[in-house]
Amino acid sequence: LGDVAMIDRSTKSIVIVDRDGKAISKIAPKGTGYELDEPQDLAYDNLGHLYVLERGKGSIFVFGPKNRLVATITFPNNAPGALNRGEAIGVDAAGRLYVFDDKSRRIQVYH
């Protein structure tokens, strides 16, 4: 699509811009089913879903069309796969999530 998502750290929101750099939409820091305290990184999948790595909550928020929340991925702190200090996120063509956890110094892979 050519759109780019950027974190506005001063407002804790996500700004979506077109290929010319013009802001076309915004994800507020708080909405139905989510709250962004410390958004750390962003990634798009092949279907255009936007994944927001929320470091403060150890969660991943997935936004679909019209910037609506479609899923939240969170693991209890002591559970396998828990995010202790997520630093970076990526999504491959098969839809697998890759998250680098700075505290455990490893890359978590979610299928």
C-alpha positions, 0 to 999 in steps of 0.5 A: 500500500505504501503507507508508513506507520510511525510512533509519536513518542510525545503523545504515545500515538501511532501516525500513519502517513502516505508515501508522500509523508502526509498524515492520513490517520492516527491511532490514539494512545487509548481506545476500545480494548487497548491503551498504549503506554510505551509503544516500542516498534511497529510492523505490517503483515501481508494483509495490511494489519499493523502490529504494535509492540507495547513494551509497557504492557508486554503485549502486541496489539494488532490493528486492522482496517480503519485502525480498529483493534482486531487482536491482542497478544499477551502472555502472563509474566512467568508463562513461556513466551512472555515478553519481558522487555520487547525491543523490536518486532517483525512479521514474515510472509507466513505470518510468523511474529518475531520479537526481540526481547532485550531482557532475555536477550533472545528472539521469540518466534510466534506461529 
